Amino acid sequence: MKFKFLTLLAVFCLGIFVSATDSSAQRWKRAEIQPYESEISFKGDTKFLRRFYRVEDDEKYVEQLKIEYGTIIYERLPRGKSFRVFDEAESLARAFSSAKGMVVMEMRAAPGHVIKTRSPYGEYYYEVRGNKFGVCGNAKMYFKPGEFSTSATIKTHSVFVGACWENRIGTQGEMRNYLLDLMNNIRFKS
């Protein structure tokens, strides 16, 4: 069971990474970087961080952070570009449901299950789901540094967090707290 769950977790994280960076149409390469080279840092405890990667992408700056139970994807668009965000709850529900690991783990999301909340950078959305295989959660925020982002704000940056664990590790409530803690303590250099 543990091997099956770890395999599902690996597939889930890869599925999030592929869908979050739109790299299904392109081959992606990544290079490990040192934490001080990253545009992302965290307030407080950082023992959950495992590895930092810079991902090659001709259209935007992308970082992937491997964390204890999943991954964080950070994207920054070049000057003059912005994300086209129409319905963030719908977008997150679609991304969550289509991640390969989520399909294998038989978890589905719906916009009605996606919750809107706030971080120091603005509004963001998250969802936590669980079943007999484990508990998974996602959070997504589009923002522009220096401005508190709302639905009307032009957004030039995004951060996506995806995490899963076995039921013996924690409950859905604990996953919710884990996601909220990550989103509220993340900091960006640019």
Summary of the structure (lengths in Angstrom):
residues: 190
radius of gyration: 15.5
end to end distance: 42.0
largest distance: 48.4
contacts: 603
relative contact order: 0.19
helix: 31%
strand: 35%
